């Protein structure tokens, strides 16, 4: 099981507050990870910010945005040898226009 926790900085402000865009990003990130999307939930905050989670058969992808700071805090957690969480991370970094990423990857074991 791989768990990638990352903060995207320098993101495009216009997309970080767009709930539909963020939902689409998670949908596409799940495909890039080679994961099966089970459900997608999101919430837009007032006055700004979006939180969304993609529930996967292999675990989840989440994002929390701070448009006023140009940042998004995310994680991609997958199990199975067929998944590619790093590809989903790269996709989110590119689609959100991030200029910087702080990233940690963990291998989770149940033993």
Backbone as JSON Lines, residues from 0, in Angstrom:
{"i":0,"aa":"X","n":[0.84,-1.17,0.0],"ca":[0.0,0.0,0.0],"c":[0.89,1.23,0.0]}
{"i":1,"aa":"X","n":[0.64,2.13,-0.92],"ca":[1.4,3.37,-1.0],"c":[0.5,4.52,-0.58]}
{"i":2,"aa":"X","n":[1.06,5.42,0.23],"ca":[0.35,6.61,0.68],"c":[1.24,7.81,0.42]}
{"i":3,"aa":"X","n":[0.79,8.67,-0.48],"ca":[1.54,9.87,-0.84],"c":[0.81,11.07,-0.26]}
{"i":4,"aa":"X","n":[1.5,11.82,0.6],"ca":[0.95,13.04,1.18],"c":[1.72,14.21,0.57]}
{"i":5,"aa":"X","n":[0.99,15.22,0.08],"ca":[1.69,16.3,-0.6],"c":[0.94,17.62,-0.51]}
{"i":6,"aa":"X","n":[1.72,18.69,-0.53],"ca":[1.19,20.05,-0.57],"c":[1.62,20.67,-1.89]}
{"i":7,"aa":"X","n":[0.65,21.21,-2.61],"ca":[0.91,21.9,-3.86],"c":[0.88,23.39,-3.59]}
{"i":8,"aa":"X","n":[1.92,24.1,-4.02],"ca":[2.01,25.55,-3.8],"c":[2.09,26.27,-5.14]}
{"i":9,"aa":"X","n":[1.69,27.53,-5.13],"ca":[1.74,28.32,-6.36],"c":[0.7,27.9,-7.38]}
{"i":10,"aa":"X","n":[-0.4,27.31,-6.91],"ca":[-1.46,26.84,-7.81],"c":[-2.25,28.02,-8.38]}
{"i":11,"aa":"X","n":[-2.96,27.76,-9.45],"ca":[-3.82,28.76,-10.07],"c":[-4.99,29.06,-9.14]}
{"i":12,"aa":"X","n":[-5.11,30.3,-8.69],"ca":[-6.16,30.68,-7.75],"c":[-7.55,30.39,-8.3]}
{"i":13,"aa":"X","n":[-7.74,30.63,-9.59],"ca":[-9.06,30.49,-10.2],"c":[-9.61,29.07,-10.12]}
{"i":14,"aa":"X","n":[-8.77,28.06,-10.16],"ca":[-9.25,26.68,-10.14],"c":[-9.43,26.14,-8.73]}
{"i":15,"aa":"X","n":[-8.71,26.7,-7.77],"ca":[-8.78,26.17,-6.4],"c":[-10.12,26.42,-5.72]}
{"i":16,"aa":"X","n":[-10.9,27.36,-6.24],"ca":[-12.2,27.66,-5.64],"c":[-13.35,27.14,-6.49]}
{"i":17,"aa":"X","n":[-13.04,26.37,-7.52],"ca":[-14.03,25.85,-8.47],"c":[-14.33,24.39,-8.11]}
{"i":18,"aa":"X","n":[-15.45,24.17,-7.41],"ca":[-15.79,22.83,-6.92],"c":[-15.91,21.82,-8.05]}
{"i":19,"aa":"X","n":[-16.55,22.2,-9.14],"ca":[-16.71,21.26,-10.26],"c":[-15.36,20.89,-10.86]}
{"i":20,"aa":"X","n":[-14.48,21.87,-11.0],"ca":[-13.14,21.6,-11.52],"c":[-12.37,20.65,-10.61]}
{"i":21,"aa":"X","n":[-12.45,20.89,-9.3],"ca":[-11.76,20.02,-8.33],"c":[-12.31,18.61,-8.4]}
{"i":22,"aa":"X","n":[-13.61,18.46,-8.51],"ca":[-14.23,17.13,-8.66],"c":[-13.7,16.44,-9.91]}
{"i":23,"aa":"X","n":[-13.66,17.18,-11.02],"ca":[-13.13,16.61,-12.27],"c":[-11.67,16.19,-12.12]}
{"i":24,"aa":"X","n":[-10.91,16.99,-11.37],"ca":[-9.5,16.65,-11.14],"c":[-9.37,15.32,-10.41]}
{"i":25,"aa":"X","n":[-10.18,15.12,-9.37],"ca":[-10.1,13.86,-8.63],"c":[-10.57,12.68,-9.47]}
{"i":26,"aa":"X","n":[-11.62,12.89,-10.25],"ca":[-12.09,11.84,-11.16],"c":[-10.93,11.41,-12.09]}
{"i":27,"aa":"X","n":[-10.3,12.4,-12.72],"ca":[-9.21,12.1,-13.65],"c":[-7.98,11.54,-12.94]}
{"i":28,"aa":"X","n":[-7.69,12.04,-11.75],"ca":[-6.54,11.51,-10.99],"c":[-6.75,10.03,-10.68]}
{"i":29,"aa":"X","n":[-7.99,9.64,-10.36],"ca":[-8.25,8.22,-10.09],"c":[-7.95,7.37,-11.31]}
{"i":30,"aa":"X","n":[-8.28,7.89,-12.49],"ca":[-7.99,7.15,-13.73],"c":[-6.48,7.07,-13.97]}
{"i":31,"aa":"X","n":[-5.78,8.19,-13.72],"ca":[-4.33,8.2,-13.89],"c":[-3.64,7.23,-12.93]}
{"i":32,"aa":"X","n":[-4.24,7.03,-11.75],"ca":[-3.68,6.09,-10.77],"c":[-4.01,4.64,-11.1]}
{"i":33,"aa":"X","n":[-4.81,4.44,-12.13],"ca":[-5.27,3.1,-12.5],"c":[-6.12,2.49,-11.37]}
{"i":34,"aa":"X","n":[-7.0,3.33,-10.8],"ca":[-7.86,2.9,-9.7],"c":[-9.32,2.94,-10.13]}
{"i":35,"aa":"X","n":[-10.15,2.21,-9.39],"ca":[-11.59,2.17,-9.66],"c":[-12.3,3.15,-8.73]}
{"i":36,"aa":"X","n":[-12.91,4.18,-9.33],"ca":[-13.64,5.18,-8.56],"c":[-14.98,4.6,-8.1]}
{"i":37,"aa":"X","n":[-15.23,4.69,-6.78],"ca":[-16.5,4.21,-6.22],"c":[-17.47,5.36,-5.97]}
{"i":38,"aa":"X","n":[-16.96,6.48,-5.47],"ca":[-17.81,7.64,-5.17],"c":[-16.93,8.88,-5.08]}
{"i":39,"aa":"X","n":[-17.57,10.03,-5.28],"ca":[-16.87,11.3,-5.23],"c":[-17.73,12.28,-4.45]}
{"i":40,"aa":"X","n":[-17.17,12.85,-3.4],"ca":[-17.91,13.8,-2.55],"c":[-17.08,15.08,-2.43]}
{"i":41,"aa":"X","n":[-17.79,16.21,-2.36],"ca":[-17.09,17.49,-2.24],"c":[-17.94,18.49,-1.47]}
{"i":42,"aa":"X","n":[-17.26,19.53,-1.01],"ca":[-17.94,20.63,-0.31],"c":[-17.2,21.91,-0.62]}
{"i":43,"aa":"X","n":[-17.96,22.96,-1.01],"ca":[-17.38,24.27,-1.26],"c":[-17.65,25.13,-0.04]}
{"i":44,"aa":"X","n":[-16.61,25.75,0.49],"ca":[-16.72,26.59,1.67],"c":[-17.0,28.03,1.28]}
{"i":45,"aa":"X","n":[-17.62,28.77,2.2],"ca":[-17.9,30.17,1.99],"c":[-17.01,30.97,2.93]}
{"i":46,"aa":"X","n":[-16.15,31.83,2.5],"ca":[-16.16,32.45,1.18],"c":[-15.32,31.73,0.13]}
{"i":47,"aa":"X","n":[-14.44,30.79,0.55],"ca":[-13.59,30.14,-0.45],"c":[-13.03,28.82,0.08]}
{"i":48,"aa":"X","n":[-12.62,28.0,-0.87],"ca":[-12.01,26.71,-0.54],"c":[-12.91,25.55,-0.87]}
{"i":49,"aa":"X","n":[-12.3,24.45,-1.21],"ca":[-13.02,23.22,-1.58],"c":[-12.32,22.05,-0.9]}
{"i":50,"aa":"X","n":[-13.12,21.14,-0.37],"ca":[-12.63,19.86,0.11],"c":[-13.33,18.78,-0.69]}
{"i":51,"aa":"X","n":[-12.57,17.81,-1.15],"ca":[-13.17,16.72,-1.93],"c":[-12.42,15.42,-1.67]}
{"i":52,"aa":"X","n":[-13.17,14.34,-1.79],"ca":[-12.56,13.01,-1.63],"c":[-13.12,12.08,-2.7]}
{"i":53,"aa":"X","n":[-12.22,11.32,-3.29],"ca":[-12.59,10.26,-4.22],"c":[-12.38,8.95,-3.48]}
{"i":54,"aa":"X","n":[-13.47,8.23,-3.26],"ca":[-13.35,6.91,-2.64],"c":[-13.07,5.9,-3.74]}
{"i":55,"aa":"X","n":[-12.01,5.15,-3.55],"ca":[-11.56,4.19,-4.55],"c":[-11.73,2.77,-4.03]}
{"i":56,"aa":"X","n":[-11.86,1.83,-4.93],"ca":[-11.83,0.43,-4.51],"c":[-10.49,0.14,-3.84]}
{"i":57,"aa":"X","n":[-9.46,0.88,-4.23],"ca":[-8.12,0.69,-3.7],"c":[-7.8,1.62,-2.52]}
{"i":58,"aa":"X","n":[-8.66,2.51,-2.13],"ca":[-8.57,3.4,-0.97],"c":[-9.14,4.78,-1.27]}
{"i":59,"aa":"X","n":[-8.3,5.85,-1.39],"ca":[-8.88,7.18,-1.59],"c":[-7.86,8.19,-2.14]}
{"i":60,"aa":"X","n":[-8.42,9.31,-2.63],"ca":[-7.66,10.51,-2.97],"c":[-8.4,11.67,-2.34]}
{"i":61,"aa":"X","n":[-7.68,12.57,-1.66],"ca":[-8.35,13.73,-1.08],"c":[-7.61,15.01,-1.42]}
{"i":62,"aa":"X","n":[-8.36,16.12,-1.37],"ca":[-7.79,17.44,-1.62],"c":[-8.52,18.47,-0.77]}
{"i":63,"aa":"X","n":[-7.76,19.41,-0.25],"ca":[-8.29,20.52,0.53],"c":[-7.6,21.77,-0.02]}
{"i":64,"aa":"X","n":[-8.38,22.74,-0.52],"ca":[-7.78,23.9,-1.18],"c":[-7.87,25.17,-0.34]}
{"i":65,"aa":"X","n":[-6.87,26.01,-0.5],"ca":[-6.81,27.34,0.09],"c":[-6.51,28.32,-1.04]}
{"i":66,"aa":"X","n":[-7.56,28.76,-1.76],"ca":[-7.33,29.66,-2.9],"c":[-6.57,30.93,-2.52]}
{"i":67,"aa":"X","n":[-6.85,31.46,-1.33],"ca":[-6.2,32.7,-0.91],"c":[-4.69,32.53,-0.72]}
{"i":68,"aa":"X","n":[-4.25,31.3,-0.55],"ca":[-2.82,31.02,-0.39],"c":[-2.23,30.35,-1.64]}
{"i":69,"aa":"X","n":[-3.09,30.04,-2.63],"ca":[-2.61,29.36,-3.83],"c":[-2.13,27.96,-3.55]}
{"i":70,"aa":"X","n":[-2.72,27.3,-2.53],"ca":[-2.23,25.99,-2.09],"c":[-3.32,24.94,-2.03]}
{"i":71,"aa":"X","n":[-2.91,23.7,-2.14],"ca":[-3.79,22.55,-1.96],"c":[-3.01,21.48,-1.2]}
{"i":72,"aa":"X","n":[-3.67,20.91,-0.2],"ca":[-3.08,19.81,0.56],"c":[-3.82,18.54,0.16]}
{"i":73,"aa":"X","n":[-3.08,17.52,-0.24],"ca":[-3.68,16.34,-0.86],"c":[-3.05,15.06,-0.32]}
{"i":74,"aa":"X","n":[-3.75,13.96,-0.58],"ca":[-3.14,12.65,-0.4],"c":[-3.74,11.67,-1.38]}
{"i":75,"aa":"X","n":[-2.91,10.72,-1.76],"ca":[-3.32,9.61,-2.62],"c":[-2.89,8.34,-1.89]}
{"i":76,"aa":"X","n":[-3.87,7.51,-1.56],"ca":[-3.62,6.27,-0.82],"c":[-4.18,5.13,-1.67]}
{"i":77,"aa":"X","n":[-3.3,4.22,-2.09],"ca":[-3.74,3.11,-2.93],"c":[-3.11,1.81,-2.46]}
{"i":78,"aa":"X","n":[-3.82,0.73,-2.74],"ca":[-3.27,-0.6,-2.51],"c":[-3.36,-1.35,-3.83]}
{"i":79,"aa":"X","n":[-2.6,-2.39,-3.94],"ca":[-2.59,-3.19,-5.17],"c":[-1.39,-2.84,-6.03]}
{"i":80,"aa":"X","n":[-0.8,-3.85,-6.59],"ca":[0.39,-3.66,-7.44],"c":[0.06,-2.95,-8.75]}
{"i":81,"aa":"X","n":[-1.21,-2.95,-9.15],"ca":[-1.6,-2.34,-10.42],"c":[-1.75,-0.82,-10.34]}
{"i":82,"aa":"X","n":[-1.78,-0.25,-9.14],"ca":[-2.01,1.19,-9.0],"c":[-0.72,1.98,-9.14]}
{"i":83,"aa":"X","n":[-0.89,3.24,-9.55],"ca":[0.24,4.13,-9.77],"c":[-0.06,5.49,-9.14]}
{"i":84,"aa":"X","n":[0.01,5.57,-7.8],"ca":[-0.34,6.84,-7.15],"c":[0.54,8.01,-7.57]}
{"i":85,"aa":"X","n":[1.8,7.75,-7.88],"ca":[2.71,8.81,-8.27],"c":[2.22,9.52,-9.54]}
{"i":86,"aa":"X","n":[1.59,8.76,-10.44],"ca":[1.07,9.34,-11.68],"c":[-0.09,10.27,-11.37]}
{"i":87,"aa":"X","n":[-0.93,9.9,-10.4],"ca":[-2.02,10.77,-9.97],"c":[-1.51,12.04,-9.32]}
{"i":88,"aa":"X","n":[-0.46,11.93,-8.53],"ca":[0.16,13.1,-7.9],"c":[0.67,14.06,-8.97]}
{"i":89,"aa":"X","n":[1.39,13.53,-9.94],"ca":[1.94,14.35,-11.02],"c":[0.82,15.03,-11.81]}
{"i":90,"aa":"X","n":[-0.26,14.28,-12.07],"ca":[-1.4,14.86,-12.77],"c":[-1.97,16.05,-12.0]}
{"i":91,"aa":"X","n":[-2.2,15.88,-10.7],"ca":[-2.76,16.97,-9.9],"c":[-1.82,18.17,-9.86]}
{"i":92,"aa":"X","n":[-0.55,17.93,-9.74],"ca":[0.43,19.02,-9.73],"c":[0.34,19.82,-11.03]}
{"i":93,"aa":"X","n":[0.25,19.13,-12.15],"ca":[0.2,19.8,-13.45],"c":[-1.12,20.5,-13.7]}
{"i":94,"aa":"X","n":[-2.24,19.84,-13.42],"ca":[-3.55,20.41,-13.74],"c":[-3.87,21.61,-12.86]}
{"i":95,"aa":"X","n":[-3.34,21.64,-11.64],"ca":[-3.58,22.77,-10.74],"c":[-2.53,23.88,-10.93]}
{"i":96,"aa":"X","n":[-1.59,23.66,-11.82],"ca":[-0.59,24.68,-12.14],"c":[0.38,24.96,-11.01]}
{"i":97,"aa":"X","n":[0.64,23.96,-10.17],"ca":[1.53,24.17,-9.02],"c":[2.96,24.46,-9.47]}
{"i":98,"aa":"X","n":[3.56,25.42,-8.8],"ca":[4.96,25.75,-9.08],"c":[5.91,25.04,-8.13]}
{"i":99,"aa":"X","n":[5.35,24.46,-7.04],"ca":[6.18,23.77,-6.05],"c":[5.36,22.66,-5.41]}
{"i":100,"aa":"X","n":[6.05,21.61,-4.99],"ca":[5.41,20.5,-4.31],"c":[6.28,20.05,-3.14]}
{"i":101,"aa":"X","n":[5.63,19.81,-2.03],"ca":[6.28,19.19,-0.87],"c":[5.61,17.83,-0.73]}
{"i":102,"aa":"X","n":[6.4,16.76,-0.78],"ca":[5.82,15.43,-0.92],"c":[6.55,14.41,-0.05]}
{"i":103,"aa":"X","n":[5.76,13.56,0.59],"ca":[6.29,12.41,1.33],"c":[5.52,11.17,0.9]}
{"i":104,"aa":"X","n":[6.23,10.08,0.7],"ca":[5.6,8.82,0.31],"c":[5.87,7.79,1.39]}
{"i":105,"aa":"X","n":[4.84,7.05,1.74],"ca":[4.94,6.01,2.77],"c":[4.46,4.7,2.2]}
{"i":106,"aa":"X","n":[5.1,3.63,2.63],"ca":[4.63,2.28,2.33],"c":[3.92,1.81,3.59]}
{"i":107,"aa":"X","n":[2.63,1.55,3.47],"ca":[1.83,1.11,4.62],"c":[1.8,-0.42,4.63]}
{"i":108,"aa":"X","n":[2.02,-0.99,5.8],"ca":[1.98,-2.45,5.94],"c":[0.99,-2.82,7.02]}
{"i":109,"aa":"X","n":[0.29,-3.9,6.82],"ca":[-0.69,-4.36,7.78],"c":[-0.1,-5.38,8.76]}
{"i":110,"aa":"X","n":[1.1,-5.86,8.49],"ca":[1.73,-6.86,9.35],"c":[2.35,-6.22,10.56]}
